[in-house]
Amino acid sequence: MNHIINAFKNLPRRGQHNFVKILCLALGLAISSVIIAEIYFEQTYDTYFPGWERTYQISEVGTNHGETMEFTNTSGATAQGVKQYAPMVEAATSTHYFYDDAQCKMEDQNIISANIRMADSCFFDVFPQKILIGKAKQILSQPLSCLIDSETAAKIGGNVVGKHFTLSNYPGTTFTIYGVFEAFPWGSSFHGTQMILSRCSVPYVYSYDGRGQWVGNDSYRSYIRLAKGHEAKELKPYVNKMREDHFPLKEMKNMGIELNYDFTVLSDVYTQNPYIKKMGWIMGIIAFVLLFTSVMNYLLIIVGNLVGRSREMAVRKCYGAESKNIHAIIFSEALVHVGLSVVLAAGLVFLCKGTIENFLSAPVSTLVLNRGSWILVAICILVLLVGGLLPGWLYNKIPVAIAFRGYNENRNRWKLGLLGIQFVISGLLFSLLYIVNGQYQLMLGLNPGYDYDHVAIVSIDASNRDQRNQCLAEIRRMPNVKDCSSTFNVPLDGYDRSGNMVGVPGDEKNTFNIMEMSGVDDNFFKMMNIPIVQGSFFTERNDSCRQVIIDERGAEKLIKTWHWKDGVVGKQITCTGHDNNIFTICGVCRNIRWGAVETGGDGMNEFPDLYFYSAKTAYYMLVKFNELKDESLSELQSKVQAMYPNNKVIVKSYVSELANQYASQLNFRNGILVAGIVTMVIALFGLVGYTSDEVNRRRKEIAIRKVNGAKVKDILRIFLKDIMKIALPCIIVGDLGAWLIARQWLMSFSEKITMTPLLFIGVTIILLVIIGLSVVINCYKVANSNPVKYLKDE
């Protein structure tokens, strides 16, 4: 205990740089612990419930004329069908997207926002979330009945059972709350789902009921849980039997289509995503180098103090201190330093949690105070052991006689080695930062094939076409508005999209997938600057329009498949998902890009686009301003909200929505920036400590050189040469590491920057300039001082 008290008393002791040690260690611990907690959180996704390792998500896999297809959704009958045929399936359920951010109007006229998902009566058999009120199976077997989560129940207040609500989009339909379940935690695929509506409500809210369908209407998420001791590969013969009994296999074969199922452990759906895996090991490297840098800096300062403290330890040995006593003193100091660093790191994290959480998948408290908190404790213990045992071993190693004469052996090489490691890490992080930022800027600047500058996206919840017609007419009268149009689909990630199959009447063997633009108005192509390269715009401009416009990719596929030498304009095609599915192509437009430029996913973003006509204003209204400012968006929001005060109005900038597709890349860039700055600060602290120690050690040598005619620049050149000899190769090694990491990361994108040597040379020069300036500033005072000051003791 006395050693710990003395360690606190010695914190301000001059020459030991204790506060610098604590600060650098705290910075490294703060950032690396958050990164490690985030990695653990992502790698344990969907493992919060018992039996998670036996719970599988069913996805559709197959081919269409040799082209591979994979969809996470299935038909409505899939889940229960697999359970019916395969005896090793304990439970099965299917869910259906219903409504995000639904404005539920309660009987007392209060509005409650909720994300609503439909599920069958077996949902809580597969996902055994605690039911607080009601009988889930019974509730989910009744039409228009639902359970809400505990957080939403608290917002409503009182006894929620039996309370009714309505949704503007479904006039005349009343939904009833009959139960409450414990809110899904962070790290669950269902986190944020506030309401589970019975799947048997489908015919009450949709015009089409596909719950019992085996093929098509692929809009359901299907899950199963296997009995203990069984694996997904055992399902194959049972699934084949199910397909034989219920699939039109012969007709599908004639069409060139093969459809089967894949079973993936639910946790792996997220954790084995190629981008998530790649980011996991990249962030792991960053966390390691940050922690390693801070610990190395701690050791660097300790090694720098060896001369002075070795004499102190020698005196203690002369008065009877044994090896264990020296270890106790050093370990107590390390305990105090690490303890204060942990406290400071925790303070920094929670003070900055608002900013930090912009980079994370969950709140800081959820990440740090969860099942993985033992990892953070283990890291702190490891840092304590390294910082407490290694210096103690070094002090015990120095003989008393040598300590009194002055211990210098290998000390310079120790410090240069530790400093070199910090330079490697700085080079790695800043080169990686440069590449990530370059890729982010490239993605933002890519031409998507249409003009979106100064465009706002307006949507009004629960609005009909007449209301939207009126709204768009009023918006056109606004002074800053240049043009308007509307569409049912916005080609960005996060917006609704639908895919169908295109073929030719009378030919069922040849089909291909398309992305459907469900309806665009008269002004869409003109305002968004999407040229019609063949044919013309829709000539039948009415609700029963049987014309379509296809993009160049689709036209090429049609020509290649059916050998139409005279082009596609005027030709008839079929499109699934429509009652009368024969349409005439009236025009061909330029290709546009759907979503982000990331690789992977379900491949739908690469499908050709097929445009349908909308005679009246579609759901998403696009407003082009002469100049779009924040005030313009606010004014537009206020005007539309005033027209429809009881509806939820959303107004967003198209530029911002496009940038949001790359939010994860932006967060990655900002995270590397913070890590790079912290690493550089720690490295500069170490560099300042090293140069100060070297200046003090060599001050008499400097004085003699000055007496013999050396100028200030000659003295500075000596120190710069020593540092640059270690800094240059170390930064180059860091550049190579950044190149290896960035090469893997860039494989996640279909469009990528070119990593040229000039990029790395530029980063290397910038870092060398920063290091050189630091050395010059730190050495200038001694290099410019009177040599007599350092020789008067001789």
Residue pairs with C-beta under 8 A, 6 or more apart in sequence:
3 328
3 329
3 331
3 332
3 333
4 332
4 335
4 336
6 329
6 332
7 332
7 333
7 335
7 336
7 337
8 336
10 16
10 18
10 333
11 18
11 19
11 336
12 18
12 19
15 305
15 308
16 301
16 305
16 309
17 301
17 304
17 305
17 689
18 337
20 301
20 685
20 689
21 297
21 298
21 301
21 302
21 337
22 337
22 340
22 341
22 344
23 344
24 294
24 297
24 298
24 681
24 682
24 685
25 294
25 295
25 297
25 298
25 337
25 338
25 341
25 345
25 383
25 387
26 340
26 341
26 342
26 344
26 345
26 348
27 294
27 345
27 348
27 678
27 681
27 682
28 290
28 291
28 293
28 294
28 295
28 297
28 678
28 682
29 291
29 294
29 341
29 342
29 345
29 379
29 380
29 383
30 344
30 345
30 346
30 348
30 349
31 287
31 290
31 674
31 675
31 678
32 287
32 288
32 290
32 291
32 294
32 379
33 345
33 349
33 368
33 376
33 379
34 349
34 356
34 360
34 364
34 367
34 368
35 283
35 284
35 286
35 287
35 290
35 671
36 284
36 287
36 372
36 375
36 376
36 379
37 367
37 368
37 370
37 372
37 373
37 375
37 376
38 283
38 360
38 361
38 367
39 280
39 283
39 284
39 287
40 367
40 370
40 372
40 375
41 186
41 187
41 361
41 362
41 366
41 367
41 370
41 372
42 270
42 271
42 276
42 280
42 361
43 271
43 280
44 187
44 267
44 371
44 372
45 187
45 188
45 189
45 267
45 270
45 271
46 52
46 55
46 187
46 188
46 189
46 266
46 267
46 269
46 270
47 53
47 187
47 267
48 185
48 187
48 188
49 55
49 127
49 128
49 129
50 128
51 128
51 225
52 265
52 266
52 267
53 265
53 267
54 90
54 225
54 226
54 227
54 228
54 230
55 126
55 127
55 223
55 224
55 225
55 265
55 266
56 223
56 224
56 225
56 226
56 232
56 263
56 264
56 265
56 266
57 72
57 221
57 222
57 223
57 263
57 264
57 266
57 269
58 74
58 78
58 79
58 82
58 222
58 223
58 224
58 261
58 262
58 263
59 70
59 71
59 72
59 73
59 74
59 261
59 262
59 264
60 69
60 70
60 71
60 73
60 74
60 218
60 259
60 260
60 261
60 262
61 68
61 69
61 70
61 259
61 260
61 261
61 262
62 68
62 69
62 257
62 258
62 259
62 260
63 69
63 256
63 257
63 258
64 256
64 257
64 501
64 511
64 512
64 513
65 256
65 257
65 510
65 511
65 512
66 256
67 512
67 513
68 603
69 513
69 603
70 262
70 602
70 603
71 218
71 602
72 221
72 269
72 602
73 218
73 219
73 220
73 221
74 94
74 218
74 220
74 221
74 222
74 261
75 210
75 213
75 214
75 215
75 216
75 217
75 218
75 220
76 94
76 96
76 210
76 211
76 212
76 213
76 217
76 219
76 220
77 211
77 212
77 213
77 214
77 246
78 94
78 214
78 220
78 222
78 261
79 92
79 93
79 94
79 120
79 220
79 222
79 223
79 224
80 92
80 94
80 120
80 122
81 214
81 242
81 246
82 89
82 92
82 222
82 224
82 235
82 238
82 239
82 242
82 261
83 89
83 91
83 92
83 224
84 242
85 238
85 239
85 241
85 242
86 234
86 235
86 238
86 239
87 238
88 226
88 227
88 230
88 234
88 235
89 224
89 225
89 226
89 227
89 235
90 125
90 224
90 225
90 226
90 227
91 122
91 125
91 126
91 224
91 225
92 122
92 126
92 222
92 223
92 224
92 225
93 119
93 120
93 122
93 123
93 125
93 126
93 127
93 222
93 223
94 119
94 120
94 199
94 220
94 221
94 222
94 223
95 117
95 118
95 119
95 120
95 123
95 199
95 220
95 221
95 223
96 117
96 118
96 119
96 199
96 202
96 219
96 220
96 221
97 117
97 118
97 219
98 116
98 117
98 118
98 197
98 205
99 114
99 115
99 116
99 167
99 169
100 115
100 116
101 113
101 114
101 115
101 648
102 113
102 114
102 115
102 116
102 167
102 195
103 111
103 112
103 113
103 167
103 168
103 461
103 462
103 648
104 111
104 112
104 113
104 114
104 165
104 166
104 167
104 175
104 195
105 111
105 165
105 166
105 167
105 168
106 112
106 156
106 163
106 164
106 165
107 163
107 164
107 165
110 156
112 152
112 155
112 156
112 165
114 148
114 152
114 194
114 195
115 192
115 193
115 194
115 195
116 146
116 193
116 194
116 195
116 196
116 197
117 190
117 193
117 195
117 196
117 197
118 196
118 197
118 198
118 199
118 201
118 202
119 140
119 196
119 197
119 198
119 199
120 140
120 198
120 199
120 200
121 136
121 137
121 138
121 140
121 141
121 198
121 199
122 137
123 136
123 140
123 196
124 131
124 136
124 137
124 140
124 181
125 137
125 225
126 223
126 224
126 225
127 190
127 223
129 181
129 182
129 184
130 181
130 182
131 147
131 179
131 180
131 181
131 182
132 150
132 153
132 179
132 180
132 181
132 182
133 153
133 160
133 161
133 179
133 180
134 147
134 161
134 178
134 179
134 180
135 179
136 147
136 179
136 181
139 145
139 146
139 147
139 178
139 179
139 198
140 147
140 196
140 198
140 199
140 200
141 198
141 200
142 178
142 198
142 200
143 198
143 200
143 201
143 203
143 204
144 173
144 174
144 175
144 176
144 197
144 198
144 201
144 204
145 175
145 176
145 178
145 197
145 198
145 201
146 175
146 176
146 177
146 178
146 179
146 195
146 196
146 197
146 198
147 177
147 178
147 179
147 180
147 181
147 195
147 196
148 156
148 160
148 177
148 179
148 180
148 181
148 194
148 195
148 196
149 180
149 181
149 182
149 183
149 184
149 193
149 194
149 195
150 180
150 181
150 182
150 183
151 183
151 194
152 183
152 194
152 195
153 160
153 180
156 163
160 177
160 180
161 177
161 178
161 179
161 180
162 176
162 177
162 178
163 176
163 177
164 174
164 175
164 176
164 177
165 174
165 175
165 177
166 173
166 174
166 175
167 173
167 175
167 462
168 461
168 462
168 646
168 647
169 461
169 462
170 205
173 204
173 205
175 197
175 201
181 196
183 194
184 190
184 191
184 192
184 193
185 191
186 361
186 362
186 363
186 366
187 362
187 366
189 266
189 269
189 270
199 211
200 211
202 209
202 210
202 211
203 209
208 217
210 216
210 217
210 219
210 220
214 246
214 247
215 246
215 247
215 248
215 252
215 259
216 576
223 266
224 263
226 232
232 263
232 265
235 263
239 260
239 261
243 249
243 259
243 260
247 259
251 508
252 258
252 259
254 508
254 509
255 508
255 509
255 510
255 511
256 509
256 510
256 511
257 511
264 272
270 276
271 277
273 600
274 599
274 600
274 748
275 598
275 600
275 748
278 744
278 745
278 747
278 748
279 664
279 668
279 745
282 741
282 744
282 745
283 671
285 741
286 429
286 671
286 672
286 675
289 425
289 428
289 429
289 675
289 679
290 425
290 675
290 678
290 679
291 379
291 383
292 421
292 425
293 421
293 422
293 425
293 679
293 682
293 683
294 682
295 383
295 386
295 387
296 418
296 421
296 422
296 686
297 418
297 422
297 682
297 683
297 685
297 686
298 337
298 387
299 386
299 387
299 390
299 391
299 418
300 415
300 418
300 419
300 422
300 686
300 689
300 690
301 686
301 689
302 387
302 391
302 394
303 394
303 411
303 414
303 415
303 418
304 415
304 689
304 690
304 693
306 394
306 395
306 398
306 407
306 411
307 406
307 407
307 408
307 411
309 395
310 395
310 398
310 403
310 407
311 403
311 404
313 321
313 326
313 395
313 396
313 398
313 403
314 398
314 400
314 403
314 404
316 325
316 326
316 329
317 326
317 400
318 400
323 396
326 392
326 395
326 396
327 388
327 389
327 392
327 396
329 392
330 388
330 391
330 392
330 395
331 388
331 389
331 392
333 388
334 384
334 387
334 388
334 391
335 384
335 388
337 387
338 380
338 383
338 384
338 387
338 388
342 380
349 356
349 364
349 368
350 364
353 363
353 364
353 365
356 364
357 363
357 364
358 667
358 670
359 667
359 670
359 671
360 367
361 367
368 376
398 407
402 409
408 697
412 694
415 690
415 693
416 690
416 726
418 686
419 683
419 686
419 687
419 690
419 726
420 726
420 727
420 730
421 730
422 679
422 682
422 683
422 686
423 683
423 726
423 727
423 730
423 731
423 734
423 767
423 771
424 730
424 731
424 733
424 734
424 737
425 679
425 683
425 734
426 676
426 679
426 680
426 683
426 731
426 734
426 767
427 730
427 731
427 732
427 733
427 734
427 735
427 737
427 738
427 763
427 764
427 767
428 734
428 735
428 737
428 738
428 741
429 672
429 675
429 676
429 679
429 734
429 738
430 676
430 680
430 734
430 738
430 763
430 766
430 767
431 734
431 735
431 738
431 739
431 742
431 759
431 760
431 763
432 672
432 738
432 741
432 742
433 669
433 672
433 673
433 676
434 759
434 762
434 763
435 738
435 742
435 745
435 746
435 753
435 755
435 759
436 665
436 668
436 669
436 672
436 742
436 745
437 669
438 753
438 759
439 665
439 746
439 749
439 752
439 753
440 662
440 665
440 666
440 669
442 751
442 752
442 753
443 596
443 597
443 662
443 665
443 749
443 751
444 658
444 659
444 662
446 593
446 597
446 751
448 491
448 592
448 593
448 658
449 530
449 590
449 591
449 592
449 593
450 491
450 528
450 529
450 530
450 592
451 527
451 528
451 529
452 528
452 654
452 655
452 658
453 628
453 655
454 482
454 624
454 625
454 626
454 627
454 628
455 528
455 622
455 623
455 624
455 625
455 628
455 653
455 654
455 655
456 622
456 623
456 624
456 625
456 628
456 632
456 633
456 636
456 651
456 652
456 653
456 654
457 490
457 620
457 621
457 622
457 650
457 651
457 652
457 653
457 654
457 657
458 471
458 475
458 620
458 621
458 622
458 623
458 636
458 640
458 649
458 650
458 651
459 619
459 620
459 621
459 649
459 650
460 467
460 468
460 471
460 640
460 644
460 647
460 648
460 649
460 650
461 647
461 648
461 649
461 650
462 647
462 648
463 471
463 619
463 644
463 647
465 616
465 617
466 616
467 644
468 486
468 616
468 617
468 618
468 619
468 621
469 616
469 617
470 643
471 617
471 621
471 640
471 643
471 644
472 484
472 486
472 617
472 621
474 639
474 643
475 481
475 484
475 621
475 623
475 636
475 639
475 640
476 484
478 635
478 636
478 639
480 625
480 626
480 627
480 632
480 635
481 623
481 624
481 625
481 626
482 624
482 625
482 626
483 523
483 526
483 527
483 623
483 624
484 523
484 527
484 621
484 622
484 623
484 624
485 520
485 521
485 522
485 523
485 524
485 526
485 527
485 528
485 621
485 622
486 520
486 521
486 524
486 614
486 617
486 618
486 619
486 620
486 621
486 622
487 517
487 519
487 520
487 521
487 524
487 614
487 618
487 619
487 620
487 622
488 496
488 517
488 518
488 519
488 520
488 614
488 618
488 619
488 620
489 495
489 496
489 497
489 498
489 516
489 517
489 518
489 620
490 620
490 657
491 517
491 592
491 593
491 594
491 595
491 609
492 594
492 595
492 657
492 658
492 661
493 595
493 596
493 661
494 657
494 660
494 661
495 620
497 515
497 516
497 594
497 604
498 515
498 516
498 518
498 577
499 513
499 514
499 515
499 516
499 604
499 607
500 513
500 514
500 516
500 575
500 576
500 577
500 578
500 610
501 511
501 512
501 513
501 514
501 575
501 576
502 511
502 512
502 513
502 514
502 554
502 558
502 573
502 574
502 575
502 608
502 610
503 510
503 511
503 512
503 573
503 574
504 510
504 558
504 562
504 571
504 572
504 573
504 574
505 572
505 573
505 574
505 582
507 562
510 561
510 562
512 557
512 561
512 608
513 604
513 607
514 550
514 554
514 575
514 607
514 608
514 609
514 610
515 594
515 604
515 605
515 607
515 608
515 609
515 610
516 575
516 577
516 609
516 610
516 612
517 609
517 610
517 611
517 612
518 612
518 614
518 618
519 612
519 613
519 614
519 618
520 611
520 612
520 613
520 614
520 618
521 613
521 614
521 615
521 616
521 617
521 618
522 537
522 541
524 530
524 622
525 531
525 532
525 537
525 549
525 589
527 622
527 624
528 622
530 589
530 590
530 592
531 589
531 590
532 549
532 587
532 588
532 589
533 552
533 588
533 589
533 590
534 555
534 567
534 568
534 569
534 587
534 588
535 549
535 569
535 570
535 585
535 586
535 587
535 588
536 586
536 587
537 549
537 586
537 587
538 545
538 547
538 549
538 586
538 587
538 613
539 547
539 586
540 546
540 547
540 613
541 613
541 615
542 615
543 615
543 616
545 612
545 613
545 615
546 580
546 582
546 583
546 584
547 583
547 584
547 585
547 586
547 613
548 573
548 575
548 583
548 584
548 585
548 586
548 610
548 611
548 612
549 585
549 586
549 587
549 588
549 589
549 610
549 611
550 558
550 568
550 573
550 585
550 587
550 588
550 589
550 608
550 609
550 610
550 611
551 588
551 589
551 590
551 591
551 592
551 608
551 609
551 610
552 588
552 589
552 590
552 591
553 591
553 608
553 609
554 608
554 609
554 610
555 567
555 568
555 588
555 608
557 608
558 564
558 568
558 571
558 573
559 565
559 567
559 568
564 571
567 588
568 585
568 588
569 585
569 586
569 587
569 588
570 584
570 585
570 586
571 584
571 585
572 582
572 583
572 584
572 585
573 582
573 583
573 584
573 585
574 581
574 582
574 583
575 581
575 583
575 610
589 609
589 611
591 609
592 609
593 605
594 604
594 605
594 606
594 607
594 609
595 605
595 661
596 605
596 661
596 662
597 749
597 750
597 751
598 748
598 749
598 750
599 747
599 748
599 749
599 750
600 748
622 654
623 636
625 632
628 653
628 655
633 651
633 652
633 653
636 651
637 649
637 651
640 649
640 651
641 649
659 666
680 770
684 770
684 771
684 774
687 723
687 771
687 774
687 775
687 778
688 774
688 778
691 719
691 723
691 774
691 775
691 778
691 779
692 778
694 719
694 722
695 702
695 719
695 778
695 779
695 782
699 782
699 790
700 790
700 791
700 794
702 715
702 782
702 783
702 787
702 790
703 787
703 788
703 789
703 790
703 791
704 787
704 791
705 714
705 715
705 718
706 715
706 787
707 787
707 791
712 780
712 783
712 784
715 779
715 782
715 783
716 775
716 776
716 779
716 780
716 783
719 775
719 779
720 772
720 775
720 776
723 771
723 772
723 775
724 768
724 771
724 772
727 767
727 768
727 771
728 764
728 768
731 763
731 764
731 767
731 768
732 764
735 760
735 763
735 764
738 760
739 755
739 760
742 755
743 755
746 752
746 753
746 755
